[in-house]
Amino acid sequence: MDRLKKAIEERKSLEDRFFAVVVMVGLVIVTVSEIVTFVEGIGYIANIGTAIGGVMLLIVVFEAYVRKKIDTARLMLCYAFNCVVIPIAFFSCGGIDSGMPIYMIAGIFTIIPVLKGRRRLICLLVSFVMDILCMGISYYLIYVDTGAEKRINFPVLTPKARFIDIVCSVILISLYIIITFALVMDAYQKERTSREELVKKLDELSKRDELTGLYNRRELFSFLEGMTVLEGHYLCMTDIDHFKNVNDTYGHVFGDMVLRTLAGIIKGEIHSDKGELAARYGGEEFLMVVKAGTKKEAAERIDSIRTQFVNTGWEEDPALHTSFSGGLVYCGDFKNYKEAISQADKLLYKAKEGGRNRVES
């Protein structure tokens, strides 16, 4: 049983989870039915019929989870239930005069979630024909063929046994349907949550720069376009000084590490919960949107990032000193973010021309 519970969680498709649930609940129903049949005292034939059902379910479990032939196991489960187990139990437990027709409904119900397509349609047709045939034979044997020359010794239930049988059947099959649907809905909800989390994760990844983990240019523009109020926001564009020389001297792998290092410093200083954002604008260029009361406060925050980057030690070359230049503007001075970016870019190049390792504002 524990293996089946684990299987429910591990199944990737909803159909496989349905199958695992049906098998698990089916084993419980067969076990309870065996006990009820014994208590009713209908006879050893009824007990044997129920036991056959249990054995066939175990074979299905073996086929599905040991031999890993899940498709074969699905077919076996549906046909075994509807064409072997239920007909045997139907005749051995009193036929149409008992609660067994309810089990036929459960058998038909089992087909819907387990099979699909042509397999489902064919199995439903075969099962309906089998059920109608069994009920017709049972009716004939109980109510028509009543002579002394009766062909088989068909079990006839007393009114009390018939009442107990029908009540137990209704309770068992109701529980079967309730538990199955409850477990299936739980499995569906977990699968839906898992997919939603995956979609959310993929959506987040699509917004991020793969190398640095900062937002990419597309998400940056989306963020800026969504800013209805530019007041209180400052925009700073930065560019790592002499980055081409770093790549040429130490290689692109080291260059990527320099980019990730600066990105990590920026992440530690940018507060997204306060409406701030940092993005890799392109190459070695980064763009930050920060909130501050004054331009001096904004400049001090950007300068803190620059200082941390300048003071970073590099094992590859302790003598290497990295820095960046930047241009800082107040968004409220412009009609839109494009004008703000353009001005920040001009200030950035002014900082480069002024000796680098500085932020112009």
C-alpha positions as CSV (number, residue, x, y, z in Angstrom):
1,M,0.0,0.0,0.0
2,D,2.8,2.4,0.8
3,R,4.3,1.7,-2.6
4,L,1.1,2.6,-4.3
5,K,0.8,5.8,-2.2
6,K,4.3,6.7,-3.3
7,A,3.4,5.9,-6.9
8,I,0.5,8.4,-6.8
9,E,3.0,11.1,-6.0
10,E,5.6,10.0,-8.5
11,R,3.2,9.6,-11.5
12,K,3.8,12.5,-13.9
13,S,0.6,12.3,-15.9
14,L,-2.9,12.6,-14.4
15,E,-3.9,9.3,-16.0
16,D,-1.1,7.4,-14.2
17,R,-2.2,9.0,-10.9
18,F,-5.8,7.9,-11.6
19,F,-4.6,4.4,-12.2
20,A,-2.6,4.3,-9.0
21,V,-5.6,5.7,-7.0
22,V,-8.0,3.2,-8.5
23,V,-5.7,0.2,-7.7
24,M,-5.1,1.3,-4.2
25,V,-8.8,1.9,-3.4
26,G,-9.7,-1.3,-5.2
27,L,-7.5,-3.3,-3.0
28,V,-9.2,-1.8,0.1
29,I,-12.6,-2.6,-1.4
30,V,-11.7,-6.2,-2.2
31,T,-10.4,-6.7,1.3
32,V,-13.6,-5.3,2.9
33,S,-15.8,-7.2,0.5
34,E,-14.1,-10.5,1.4
35,I,-14.8,-9.8,5.1
36,V,-18.4,-8.8,4.5
37,T,-19.0,-11.9,2.2
38,F,-17.7,-14.2,4.9
39,V,-19.8,-12.5,7.6
40,E,-23.0,-12.8,5.5
41,G,-22.3,-16.6,5.1
42,I,-23.3,-16.7,1.5
43,G,-20.9,-19.5,0.8
44,Y,-17.3,-20.4,-0.1
45,I,-18.0,-19.7,-3.8
46,A,-18.5,-16.0,-3.0
47,N,-15.4,-15.9,-0.9
48,I,-13.4,-17.5,-3.8
49,G,-14.8,-15.0,-6.3
50,T,-13.8,-12.0,-4.1
51,A,-10.3,-13.6,-3.5
52,I,-9.9,-13.9,-7.3
53,G,-10.5,-10.2,-7.5
54,G,-7.8,-9.5,-5.0
55,V,-5.3,-11.8,-6.8
56,M,-5.9,-10.1,-10.1
57,L,-5.4,-6.7,-8.6
58,L,-2.0,-7.9,-7.2
59,I,-1.1,-9.1,-10.7
60,V,-2.0,-5.7,-12.0
61,V,0.3,-4.1,-9.4
62,F,3.1,-6.4,-10.3
63,E,2.7,-5.7,-14.0
64,A,2.6,-1.9,-13.4
65,Y,5.2,-1.3,-10.7
66,V,7.6,-4.3,-11.0
67,R,7.6,-5.0,-14.7
68,K,7.0,-1.3,-15.5
69,K,4.3,-2.1,-18.1
70,I,1.8,0.5,-17.1
71,D,-0.2,0.5,-20.4
72,T,-0.7,-3.3,-20.2
73,A,-1.6,-3.0,-16.5
74,R,-4.3,-0.4,-17.3
75,L,-6.0,-2.7,-19.8
76,M,-5.7,-5.7,-17.4
77,L,-7.3,-3.7,-14.6
78,C,-10.3,-2.6,-16.6
79,Y,-11.0,-5.9,-18.3
80,A,-10.2,-8.0,-15.3
81,F,-12.6,-5.9,-13.1
82,N,-15.5,-5.8,-15.6
83,C,-15.2,-9.1,-17.4
84,V,-13.9,-11.5,-14.8
85,V,-14.0,-10.3,-11.2
86,I,-17.4,-8.6,-11.2
87,P,-19.2,-11.4,-13.1
88,I,-17.9,-14.0,-10.8
89,A,-18.8,-12.0,-7.7
90,F,-22.2,-11.1,-9.3
91,F,-23.3,-14.7,-9.6
92,S,-21.7,-16.0,-6.4
93,C,-23.2,-13.3,-4.2
94,G,-26.9,-13.4,-5.3
95,G,-27.0,-11.9,-8.8
96,I,-29.5,-9.2,-9.7
97,D,-31.3,-9.9,-6.4
98,S,-28.3,-8.5,-4.4
99,G,-26.2,-5.3,-4.2
100,M,-23.8,-6.5,-6.9
101,P,-25.3,-4.3,-9.7
102,I,-23.8,-1.4,-7.8
103,Y,-20.4,-3.0,-8.3
104,M,-21.0,-3.0,-12.0
105,I,-21.4,0.8,-11.9
106,A,-18.1,1.0,-10.0
107,G,-16.5,-1.2,-12.7
108,I,-17.7,1.1,-15.5
109,F,-16.6,4.1,-13.5
110,T,-13.1,2.7,-13.2
111,I,-12.7,2.7,-17.0
112,I,-13.2,6.4,-17.5
113,P,-10.1,7.7,-15.7
114,V,-7.8,4.8,-16.5
115,L,-8.1,4.4,-20.2
116,K,-8.5,6.9,-23.0
117,G,-9.3,7.0,-26.7
118,R,-10.3,3.9,-28.6
119,R,-9.2,1.7,-25.7
120,R,-11.7,3.4,-23.4
121,L,-14.6,3.2,-25.9
122,I,-14.0,-0.5,-26.7
123,C,-13.7,-1.5,-23.0
124,L,-16.8,0.4,-22.1
125,L,-18.8,-1.4,-24.9
126,V,-17.5,-4.8,-23.9
127,S,-18.2,-4.1,-20.2
128,F,-21.8,-2.9,-20.9
129,V,-22.5,-6.0,-22.9
130,M,-21.0,-8.2,-20.2
131,D,-23.1,-6.5,-17.5
132,I,-26.3,-6.7,-19.4
133,L,-25.6,-10.4,-20.2
134,C,-24.9,-11.2,-16.5
135,M,-28.1,-9.4,-15.4
136,G,-30.2,-11.2,-18.0
137,I,-28.9,-14.6,-17.1
138,S,-29.4,-13.8,-13.4
139,Y,-33.0,-12.7,-14.0
140,Y,-33.7,-15.9,-15.9
141,L,-32.2,-18.2,-13.3
142,I,-34.0,-16.5,-10.4
143,Y,-37.4,-15.6,-11.8
144,V,-37.9,-17.7,-14.9
145,D,-36.1,-21.0,-14.6
146,T,-37.6,-22.0,-11.3
147,G,-38.2,-25.7,-12.0
148,A,-36.7,-28.6,-10.1
149,E,-34.5,-29.2,-13.1
150,K,-32.7,-25.8,-12.5
151,R,-29.4,-25.9,-14.4
152,I,-27.3,-24.5,-11.5
153,N,-27.7,-24.1,-7.8
154,F,-28.0,-20.3,-7.9
155,P,-27.7,-18.7,-4.4
156,V,-30.9,-17.1,-3.2
157,L,-30.5,-14.6,-0.4
158,T,-32.9,-14.2,2.5
159,P,-34.6,-10.8,2.9
160,K,-32.2,-10.0,5.8
161,A,-29.1,-11.1,3.9
162,R,-30.4,-9.2,0.8
163,F,-30.8,-6.0,2.9
164,I,-27.4,-6.3,4.5
165,D,-25.8,-7.0,1.1
166,I,-27.4,-4.0,-0.6
167,V,-26.6,-1.6,2.3
168,C,-23.0,-2.8,2.4
169,S,-22.6,-2.5,-1.3
170,V,-24.0,1.1,-1.4
171,I,-21.7,2.1,1.5
172,L,-18.6,0.4,-0.1
173,I,-19.1,1.8,-3.6
174,S,-19.9,5.2,-2.3
175,L,-16.7,5.2,-0.3
176,Y,-14.9,3.9,-3.3
177,I,-16.1,6.8,-5.5
178,I,-15.7,9.4,-2.8
179,I,-12.1,8.3,-1.9
180,T,-11.1,8.0,-5.5
181,F,-12.4,11.4,-6.5
182,A,-10.8,12.9,-3.3
183,L,-7.4,11.4,-4.0
184,V,-7.6,12.2,-7.7
185,M,-8.6,15.9,-7.1
186,D,-5.7,16.1,-4.6
187,A,-3.4,14.7,-7.2
188,Y,-4.8,17.1,-9.8
189,Q,-4.4,20.0,-7.5
190,K,-0.8,19.1,-6.7
191,E,-0.1,18.7,-10.5
192,R,-1.7,22.0,-11.2
193,T,0.3,23.7,-8.4
194,S,3.5,22.1,-9.7
195,R,2.8,23.3,-13.3
196,E,1.9,26.8,-12.0
197,E,5.2,27.0,-10.1
198,L,7.1,25.8,-13.2
199,V,5.4,28.4,-15.4
200,K,6.2,31.0,-12.8
201,K,9.8,29.9,-12.6
202,L,10.1,29.9,-16.4
203,D,8.5,33.3,-16.5
204,E,11.0,34.6,-14.0
205,L,13.9,33.0,-15.9
206,S,12.7,34.7,-19.1
207,K,13.0,38.1,-17.3
208,R,16.5,37.4,-16.1
209,D,20.0,37.7,-17.6
210,E,21.4,34.2,-17.7
211,L,24.9,35.2,-16.7
212,T,24.4,37.7,-13.9
213,G,20.9,36.9,-12.6
214,L,19.9,40.5,-12.9
215,Y,16.9,41.5,-15.0
216,N,17.4,41.6,-18.7
217,R,16.9,44.6,-21.0
218,R,13.4,43.6,-22.0
219,E,12.2,43.4,-18.4
220,L,13.9,46.7,-17.7
221,F,12.0,48.5,-20.4
222,S,8.8,46.8,-19.2
223,F,9.5,48.1,-15.7
224,L,10.2,51.6,-16.9
225,E,7.1,51.7,-19.1
226,G,5.0,50.7,-16.1
227,M,6.4,53.6,-14.0
228,T,3.5,56.1,-14.0
229,V,5.3,58.4,-11.5
230,L,9.0,59.3,-12.3
231,E,9.4,61.6,-9.2
232,G,11.6,60.1,-6.5
233,H,13.4,57.7,-8.8
234,Y,17.0,58.0,-10.0
235,L,18.4,56.2,-13.0
236,C,22.1,55.3,-13.2
237,M,23.9,53.7,-16.2
238,T,27.3,52.1,-15.5
239,D,30.0,50.6,-17.6
240,I,33.0,48.5,-16.3
241,D,36.2,50.4,-17.0
242,H,38.7,48.7,-19.4
243,F,36.6,45.5,-19.5
244,K,38.0,44.5,-23.0
245,N,41.5,44.5,-21.5
246,V,40.3,42.2,-18.7
247,N,38.8,39.8,-21.2
248,D,41.9,39.9,-23.4
249,T,44.3,39.5,-20.5
250,Y,42.5,37.0,-18.3
251,G,40.1,35.3,-20.7
252,H,36.3,35.4,-21.0
253,V,35.7,33.0,-18.2
254,F,37.3,35.4,-15.8
255,G,35.5,38.3,-17.5
256,D,32.2,36.5,-16.8
257,M,33.2,36.2,-13.1
258,V,33.9,39.9,-12.9
259,L,30.4,40.6,-14.4
260,R,28.8,38.2,-11.9
261,T,30.7,39.8,-9.0
262,L,29.5,43.3,-9.8
263,A,26.0,41.9,-10.3
264,G,26.1,40.4,-6.8
265,I,27.2,43.7,-5.3
266,I,24.4,45.5,-7.1
267,K,21.8,42.9,-5.9
268,G,22.8,43.6,-2.3
269,E,22.1,47.3,-2.7
270,I,19.0,47.3,-4.7
271,H,15.6,46.8,-2.9
272,S,12.9,45.5,-5.3
273,D,10.3,45.6,-2.5
274,K,10.7,49.4,-2.6
275,G,10.2,49.8,-6.3
276,E,13.9,49.6,-7.3
277,L,15.4,47.5,-10.1
278,A,18.8,46.6,-11.5
279,A,19.4,45.1,-15.0
280,R,22.2,44.1,-17.3
281,Y,21.7,46.6,-20.1
282,G,24.2,44.9,-22.4
283,G,27.8,43.6,-22.4
284,E,29.5,45.2,-19.4
285,E,26.8,47.9,-19.0
286,F,24.4,47.8,-16.0
287,L,21.4,50.1,-15.3
288,M,19.9,50.7,-11.9
289,V,16.7,52.5,-10.9
290,V,16.8,53.6,-7.2
291,K,14.6,55.6,-5.0
292,A,16.1,58.4,-2.9
293,G,15.1,61.7,-1.3
294,T,17.8,63.7,-3.0
295,K,20.3,63.3,-5.8
296,K,23.1,63.3,-3.2
297,E,21.6,60.3,-1.4
298,A,21.2,58.5,-4.7
299,A,24.8,59.3,-5.7
300,E,26.1,58.0,-2.3
301,R,24.3,54.7,-2.8
302,I,25.8,54.3,-6.3
303,D,29.2,55.3,-5.0
304,S,28.9,52.6,-2.3
305,I,28.5,50.0,-5.0
306,R,31.4,51.4,-7.0
307,T,33.7,51.4,-3.8
308,Q,32.8,47.8,-3.1
309,F,33.7,46.8,-6.6
310,V,37.0,48.7,-6.5
311,N,37.9,47.0,-3.3
312,T,37.2,43.5,-4.6
313,G,40.3,41.3,-4.5
314,W,41.0,38.9,-7.3
315,E,43.0,35.7,-6.7
316,E,43.9,35.5,-10.4
317,D,45.9,38.8,-10.0
318,P,46.0,40.6,-6.6
319,A,47.3,43.6,-8.4
320,L,44.2,43.9,-10.6
321,H,41.8,46.7,-9.7
322,T,38.4,46.8,-11.2
323,S,36.1,49.9,-11.4
324,F,33.2,51.3,-13.3
325,S,32.1,54.7,-14.6
326,G,28.5,55.9,-14.5
327,G,25.9,58.5,-15.3
328,L,23.2,59.4,-12.8
329,V,20.0,61.3,-13.6
330,Y,16.8,62.2,-11.8
331,C,13.9,60.7,-13.6
332,G,11.5,63.5,-12.7
333,D,13.5,65.9,-14.9
334,F,12.4,64.0,-18.1
335,K,9.1,63.3,-19.9
336,N,9.8,59.6,-20.3
337,Y,12.4,57.0,-19.4
338,K,14.0,57.0,-22.9
339,E,15.1,60.6,-22.4
340,A,16.4,59.7,-19.0
341,I,18.4,56.8,-20.3
342,S,19.8,59.0,-23.2
343,Q,21.0,61.6,-20.7
344,A,22.5,59.0,-18.3
345,D,24.4,57.5,-21.2
346,K,25.8,60.9,-22.1
347,L,26.9,61.4,-18.5
348,L,28.5,58.0,-18.5
349,Y,30.7,58.9,-21.4
350,K,31.5,62.1,-19.7
351,A,32.7,60.1,-16.7
352,K,34.9,58.0,-19.0
353,E,36.4,61.1,-20.5
354,G,37.0,62.6,-17.1
355,G,39.3,59.7,-16.0
356,R,36.9,56.8,-15.3
357,N,36.1,55.2,-11.9
358,R,33.6,57.9,-11.1
359,V,29.8,58.7,-11.5
360,E,28.7,61.9,-13.2
361,S,25.4,63.5,-12.2
